[in-house]
Amino acid sequence: MIERMIQYAWMPGAVLGVLLAGSNALAAEQVKVDVALAKPNLLAGQKQVNYVRVGLTGLRINESGQRTPVNLAIVLDKSGSMSGDKLRKAKDAAIASIDRLGSDDIVSVVAYDHTVEVLVPATKVSDRAVIRAAIERLTAGGNTALFAGVSKGAAEVRKFLDRQRVNRIILLSDGQANAGPSSPADLGNLGASLIKEGISVTTLGLGLDYNEDLMTQLARRSDGNNYFIENSTELASKFGFEFNDVMSVVAQEVTVRISCRPGVRPIRVLGREADITGQTVTTYLNQVYGDQEKYVLLEVEVPAGGDGTNRGIADVTVSYVNMASKAADRITRTAITRFTKSPALVESGTNRAVMASAIEQIGVERNQLAVNLRDQGRIEEARRVLLENAAFLAENARRYESKELESFSSVQEVTAGKLDAEQWNGQRKSIRNDNNARQNQQIAR
C-alpha cells in the first residue's frame, strides 16, 4: 500500500488530508473527498451549532478507463393493470436498456403478477435475440406480488454476486402490492437487508395507483434511485437515466465515518440514515457515480472557544472499493474551525453552499410534515406549513444566493395550491419523489 500526503495551506474551515491507496496511486483518485464547514469561523465565547459536509465526487468515467461491468435484474410488473400501452412501453424500455449492455455484463429478467416468473435467468449478455424474445412474450394479468418479484430478482443477482460488479435490481410497478408482504415497512426491511449484500434496488412507479411510500422505502433503504413516472411515454427516458447511473459507477461499498473531537457533540445526520455511537457517526452508501457528487451532512454542537483559538471539529474517514484498481481505498480529512469576536468575519466566511445544503434538508423535513398533515385531512394546516416553508426557503435563497433553494421555494408554493382531493394523489407522489431525490443528496457535476 502506498501512502501519499496531500498538503493544504491553513485557513478557517480547512481540511488536512491523507490518502491511503492501493498500488495504483492515480486510480485512488476515483473519488474526490471534500470536507467543509458551514461556519469556518465561529463566534468566541458561546456554544453553537455548525454543519459538517462530506462531499464525494466520482471521477468522470471516460477518464478512468473501462466502466465497471454490471449484474442486473430487471423486475417487471405484469399484473392486469399493466395491460395495453403500459406493458408495451415497459417492454420497449427494457429491451432498449439491455441493448446498451456489453458482452461482459450479466442480466436477468423477472416478471410478476400474483406469481413470479423468471423470463431470463442470470446470464451474460451474449444472445440478445433470446432476451428480447423472452421480454416480448410477456402478457398482463393477475394481482401484484411485488415483494416476491423483488426477492426473485435478488436471487438471480446473487448467482453472480461480485463486489467488482454493479449489483442492481430495477423494479417497475404500476399498482399496490396486494399479494404477499405489502407494507412500506416490509419492503423497507427487504431493501435494508439487500444493501448489506451490496445490492441496490431502483424503483420506477408508473401512473397514479402505485404505493409511493412502499416504493420509496425500498429504494431509500437499499441506496437505490426512485422515479415517479406519471405517463408510460416517460418510461424510456427514466430507464435511460437509471442506466446512465448503473454504467458510471466508480466506487462501491462506501463507508463515511465522522469522528467528532472531544467536546463536539454530533446531533444528527440530515437526510440520510446513520449510526451515531458516542462521538462517532457512520453511514453507508452503496455506490458513487462518475461526474456526480453525493454528500453526507452532519449537524454538530460546538463548545465555546476563546477569541483567536482554533479547534478541530471532526476527523473524517472515507473508505470504498475502487472500481478501477479493484483495491480498497481510504481517504482521511480533518475539519478545523477558528473562533473570533467579529460577527462580520463569521458572516463573510460562511460557506454558502454548505448552508444551502442544510437549509434544503430542513425544507424537506417541513415538506414531509405537510404531507403527514394532509394525510390526516388537515388541509389548511398543511397549506400553512407549505407556505411558511416557501418563505423560509426564499429568504435563505437570497441570503446564500442559491438557485436550488429558490426553485424549491417555488415548488412549495405550487404544492400549497394542489391539496384538494382530486389533485392530491398525483401531487403526493410528486412530493415523495422530490423529497427522496433531495434526501439522496446526489448532484450532477
C-alpha positions in Angstrom: 0.0 0.0 0.0 1.2 3.5 -0.9 0.7 6.4 1.4 0.6 9.9 -0.2 0.4 13.2 1.7 -1.8 16.0 0.4 -0.7 19.5 1.5 -3.0 22.3 2.4 -2.4 25.9 3.4 -4.2 26.5 6.7 -7.4 28.6 6.5 -10.5 28.7 8.6 -12.5 25.6 8.0 -9.6 24.0 6.2 -9.1 20.2 6.0 -5.9 18.3 6.4 -5.8 15.0 4.4 -4.0 11.8 3.9 -4.8 9.4 1.0 -4.2 5.7 1.6 -4.5 3.9 -1.7 -3.7 0.6 -3.5 -0.8 0.1 -5.8 -2.1 2.4 -8.5 -1.9 5.9 -7.0 -3.8 7.5 -9.9 -6.7 5.1 -9.6 -7.0 6.2 -6.0 -8.4 9.5 -7.3 -11.7 7.7 -8.4 -13.4 9.6 -5.6 -12.6 13.2 -4.5 -13.4 13.9 -0.9 -14.2 17.4 0.1 -15.0 18.2 3.8 -16.3 21.7 4.5 -17.9 23.5 7.5 -20.9 25.8 7.1 -19.2 28.2 9.5 -15.4 28.1 9.2 -15.3 30.9 11.8 -17.4 30.8 14.9 -18.2 33.5 17.5 -16.0 33.2 20.5 -17.4 32.6 24.0 -20.6 30.7 23.2 -21.8 27.3 22.4 -23.3 27.0 18.9 -24.4 24.7 16.1 -22.4 24.0 12.9 -22.7 21.7 9.9 -20.0 19.3 8.5 -20.5 18.5 4.9 -18.6 15.5 3.4 -18.8 15.6 -0.4 -17.9 12.5 -2.5 -17.4 13.3 -6.2 -16.7 10.5 -8.7 -14.1 10.9 -11.4 -15.5 11.1 -15.0 -15.9 7.6 -16.3 -14.2 8.4 -19.6 -11.1 9.4 -17.6 -11.0 6.3 -15.5 -10.8 3.7 -18.2 -13.3 0.8 -18.9 -16.6 1.0 -17.0 -17.5 -1.4 -14.3 -19.5 -4.5 -15.5 -23.0 -4.8 -14.2 -25.0 -7.7 -12.7 -28.6 -6.5 -13.2 -32.0 -7.9 -12.6 -35.0 -6.2 -14.3 -38.2 -6.9 -12.5 -41.4 -6.1 -14.4 -44.9 -5.9 -13.1 -47.2 -7.8 -15.5 -50.4 -7.6 -13.4 -53.7 -6.9 -15.1 -53.4 -3.1 -14.7 -50.3 -3.2 -16.9 -52.2 -4.3 -19.9 -52.1 -2.3 -23.2 -49.8 0.6 -23.7 -48.2 0.4 -20.3 -46.8 -3.1 -20.9 -45.8 -2.3 -24.5 -43.8 0.8 -23.3 -42.3 -1.2 -20.4 -41.1 -3.9 -22.9 -39.6 -1.3 -25.2 -37.8 0.4 -22.4 -36.4 -2.8 -21.0 -35.2 -4.0 -24.5 -33.6 -0.7 -25.3 -31.8 -0.7 -22.0 -30.5 -4.2 -22.5 -29.1 -3.1 -25.9 -26.8 -0.8 -24.0 -25.2 -3.6 -22.1 -21.9 -5.2 -23.1 -21.0 -8.9 -23.5 -19.3 -9.0 -20.1 -22.4 -7.7 -18.3 -24.9 -10.0 -16.7 -28.7 -9.6 -16.9 -31.8 -11.4 -15.7 -35.4 -10.6 -16.3 -38.2 -11.4 -13.8 -41.9 -10.8 -14.3 -44.6 -11.0 -11.6 -48.3 -10.8 -11.1 -49.7 -13.0 -8.3 -46.9 -15.4 -9.2 -43.3 -14.8 -10.2 -41.7 -16.0 -13.5 -38.0 -15.9 -14.4 -38.1 -14.9 -18.1 -34.3 -14.8 -18.5 -32.1 -16.5 -15.8 -29.0 -14.5 -14.9 -26.6 -14.8 -17.8 -24.0 -12.9 -19.7 -25.5 -10.6 -22.4 -24.5 -12.6 -25.5 -27.6 -13.8 -27.2 -29.6 -10.6 -27.2 -32.3 -12.1 -29.5 -33.2 -14.7 -26.9 -33.5 -12.0 -24.2 -35.6 -9.7 -26.4 -37.9 -12.6 -27.4 -38.5 -13.6 -23.7 -39.5 -10.0 -22.9 -41.8 -9.8 -26.0 -43.7 -12.9 -24.8 -44.9 -11.0 -21.7 -48.7 -10.7 -21.2 -50.6 -9.0 -18.4 -53.0 -10.5 -15.9 -53.4 -11.2 -12.1 -52.5 -9.4 -8.9 -49.3 -7.8 -7.7 -46.8 -10.0 -5.7 -44.2 -7.2 -5.6 -42.3 -8.5 -2.6 -41.9 -11.9 -4.2 -40.8 -10.3 -7.5 -38.0 -8.3 -5.9 -37.0 -11.3 -3.9 -36.7 -13.4 -7.0 -34.7 -10.7 -8.7 -32.3 -10.7 -5.8 -31.9 -14.4 -6.1 -30.9 -14.0 -9.7 -28.4 -11.3 -8.8 -26.9 -13.5 -6.1 -26.0 -16.1 -8.7 -23.2 -13.8 -9.9 -22.9 -11.5 -6.9 -19.5 -9.9 -7.1 -18.1 -6.8 -5.4 -16.3 -6.0 -8.7 -19.7 -5.6 -10.5 -22.6 -3.2 -10.0 -25.2 -5.4 -8.4 -28.6 -3.8 -9.0 -32.3 -4.6 -9.3 -34.6 -2.3 -11.3 -38.2 -2.7 -10.3 -41.2 -1.4 -12.3 -44.7 -1.4 -10.9 -47.9 0.5 -11.5 -50.0 -0.9 -8.6 -50.4 -1.7 -5.0 -48.6 -4.8 -3.6 -51.6 -6.9 -2.9 -50.1 -10.4 -2.7 -47.6 -11.4 0.0 -45.8 -8.9 2.2 -47.2 -5.5 1.2 -46.4 -2.7 3.8 -43.8 0.0 3.4 -42.0 -1.5 6.4 -41.9 -4.9 4.8 -40.3 -3.6 1.6 -38.1 -1.1 3.5 -36.7 -4.0 5.6 -36.1 -6.0 2.4 -34.2 -3.1 0.9 -32.1 -2.8 4.1 -31.2 -6.4 4.0 -30.2 -6.3 0.3 -27.9 -3.3 0.8 -25.9 -5.4 3.3 -25.2 -7.7 0.4 -24.2 -4.9 -1.8 -27.4 -5.0 -3.9 -29.4 -1.7 -4.5 -33.0 -1.5 -5.7 -34.1 1.2 -8.0 -37.9 1.7 -8.2 -40.0 3.1 -11.0 -43.6 3.8 -10.0 -45.9 4.1 -13.1 -49.2 6.0 -13.1 -51.3 7.2 -10.1 -52.2 3.8 -8.5 -48.9 2.5 -7.0 -47.9 2.9 -3.4 -45.2 5.7 -3.3 -44.4 5.1 0.4 -43.6 1.5 -0.3 -41.5 2.2 -3.4 -39.6 5.0 -1.7 -38.8 2.9 1.3 -37.5 0.1 -0.8 -35.2 2.4 -2.8 -34.0 4.6 0.0 -33.1 1.8 2.4 -31.1 0.0 -0.3 -29.4 3.2 -1.6 -31.2 3.0 -4.9 -33.0 5.6 -7.0 -36.7 6.2 -7.1 -38.8 7.6 -10.1 -42.4 8.8 -10.4 -43.5 8.2 -14.0 -46.9 9.7 -14.5 -47.2 8.6 -18.1 -45.9 5.5 -19.8 -44.4 7.6 -22.6 -41.7 8.7 -20.0 -40.6 5.1 -19.3 -37.8 5.0 -21.9 -36.2 8.2 -20.6 -36.4 7.1 -17.0 -34.8 3.8 -17.8 -32.2 5.7 -19.7 -31.4 7.9 -16.6 -31.1 4.8 -14.5 -28.8 3.1 -16.9 -26.6 6.2 -17.0 -26.0 5.8 -13.3 -25.6 2.0 -13.4 -23.0 2.2 -16.1 -21.0 5.0 -14.5 -20.2 3.5 -11.0 -16.6 4.3 -10.0 -16.7 3.3 -6.3 -18.7 0.8 -4.2 -19.2 -0.2 -0.6 -18.6 3.3 0.6 -18.3 4.0 4.3 -18.2 7.5 5.7 -17.1 7.7 9.3 -17.1 11.1 11.1 -15.3 11.1 14.5 -16.1 14.3 16.4 -13.4 15.7 18.5 -13.8 15.8 22.3 -16.4 18.3 23.4 -18.0 18.4 19.9 -21.4 16.7 20.1 -22.9 15.1 17.0 -26.6 15.9 16.8 -28.0 14.3 13.6 -27.3 13.4 10.0 -29.7 15.3 7.7 -31.4 13.3 5.0 -29.7 10.0 5.5 -29.8 7.1 7.9 -26.7 6.9 10.1 -25.5 5.3 13.2 -24.4 7.7 16.0 -22.4 6.0 18.7 -20.8 8.3 21.2 -18.6 10.7 19.2 -18.6 8.6 16.0 -21.1 8.9 13.2 -21.2 6.2 10.5 -23.2 6.0 7.3 -23.0 3.8 4.2 -23.5 4.4 0.5 -23.6 1.6 -2.0 -22.1 3.5 -4.9 -20.6 6.7 -6.2 -21.1 7.6 -9.8 -18.7 9.2 -12.3 -19.0 13.0 -12.5 -21.6 13.2 -9.8 -21.4 14.2 -6.1 -23.1 12.5 -3.2 -22.7 14.1 0.2 -23.3 13.5 3.9 -24.4 16.4 6.2 -23.8 16.3 9.9 -25.2 18.8 12.4 -22.9 19.3 15.4 -22.8 21.3 18.6 -19.5 23.1 19.2 -18.5 24.2 22.7 -17.4 27.8 23.4 -13.9 28.8 22.4 -11.6 31.8 23.0 -11.0 34.5 20.5 -8.2 33.7 18.1 -8.1 30.0 19.0 -8.6 27.0 16.7 -10.5 23.8 17.3 -10.6 20.5 15.5 -14.2 19.7 14.8 -14.1 16.2 13.3 -11.9 13.6 11.7 -13.4 12.1 8.5 -12.5 8.7 7.0 -14.0 7.6 3.7 -13.3 4.0 2.6 -14.5 2.4 -0.6 -13.8 -0.3 -3.2 -12.1 1.4 -6.1 -13.6 0.0 -9.3 -10.6 1.0 -11.4 -7.9 -0.5 -9.3 -10.1 -3.2 -7.6 -8.4 -2.2 -4.4 -9.8 -0.9 -1.1 -9.0 2.8 -0.7 -9.2 5.0 2.4 -9.1 8.8 2.5 -8.9 10.9 5.7 -9.6 14.5 6.3 -9.7 16.8 9.4 -12.0 19.8 9.7 -10.8 22.8 11.8 -12.6 26.0 12.8 -11.4 29.3 14.3 -13.1 31.4 17.0 -13.4 35.2 16.6 -15.2 38.1 18.3 -16.2 39.5 14.9 -19.8 38.7 13.7 -18.8 40.3 10.4 -16.0 37.8 10.0 -18.3 34.9 10.8 -20.9 36.1 8.3 -18.4 36.8 5.5 -16.6 33.5 6.0 -19.8 31.4 5.8 -19.7 28.6 3.3 -22.9 29.4 1.3 -23.0 26.0 -0.4 -22.9 24.1 2.8 -25.6 26.3 4.4 -27.8 25.9 1.4 -27.5 22.1 1.7 -28.5 22.3 5.3 -31.5 24.6 4.6 -32.6 22.3 1.8 -32.7 19.2 4.1 -34.6 21.2 6.7 -37.0 22.2 4.0 -37.5 18.5 3.1 -38.4 17.8 6.7 -41.0 20.5 6.7 -42.3 19.4 3.4 -42.9 15.9 4.8 -44.6 17.4 7.8 -47.1 19.0 5.4 -47.7 15.6 3.7 -48.4 14.0 7.1 -50.9 16.7 7.9 -52.6 16.4 4.5 -52.8 12.6 5.0 -54.7 13.3 8.2 -57.2 15.6 6.4 -55.8 18.7 8.0 -55.6 20.6 4.7 -55.4 24.2 5.9 -52.6 23.3 8.4 -50.7 21.5 5.6 -51.1 24.5 3.3 -49.8 26.9 6.1 -46.7 24.7 6.6 -46.0 24.7 2.9 -46.3 28.5 2.5 -44.2 29.1 5.6 -41.6 26.7 4.2 -41.7 28.5 0.9 -41.0 31.8 2.7 -38.2 30.2 4.7 -36.6 28.7 1.6 -36.9 32.0 -0.3 -35.3 34.0 2.5 -32.4 31.7 2.6 -32.1 31.5 -1.2 -31.5 35.3 -1.2 -29.1 35.1 1.8 -27.0 32.3 0.4 -27.5 33.1 -3.3 -28.9 29.6 -4.0 -30.9 28.9 -7.2 -31.8 25.5 -5.8 -33.4 26.9 -2.7 -35.2 29.5 -4.9 -36.6 26.7 -7.1 -37.6 24.6 -4.0 -39.5 27.6 -2.6 -41.4 27.9 -5.9 -42.3 24.2 -5.8 -43.7 24.6 -2.2 -45.9 27.5 -3.3 -47.3 25.5 -6.2 -47.8 22.4 -3.9 -49.8 24.6 -1.5 -52.4 25.1 -4.2 -52.8 21.4 -5.0 -54.1 19.9 -1.8 -57.7 19.2 -2.8 -58.8 15.7 -3.1 -58.9 15.5 -6.9 -55.3 16.6 -7.2 -53.8 15.1 -4.1 -52.9 11.5 -5.3 -50.6 12.7 -8.1 -49.3 15.6 -6.1 -48.4 13.3 -3.2 -46.4 11.1 -5.5 -44.6 14.1 -6.9 -43.8 15.3 -3.4 -42.4 12.0 -2.2 -40.4 11.6 -5.4 -38.9 15.1 -5.0 -38.2 14.6 -1.3 -36.4 11.3 -2.0 -34.3 12.9 -4.7 -33.2 15.7 -2.3 -32.6 13.3 0.5 -30.5 11.1 -1.8 -28.1 14.1 -1.9 -26.8 13.3 -5.3 -25.7 16.2 -7.6 -24.7 16.0 -11.3 -21.5 18.0 -11.8 
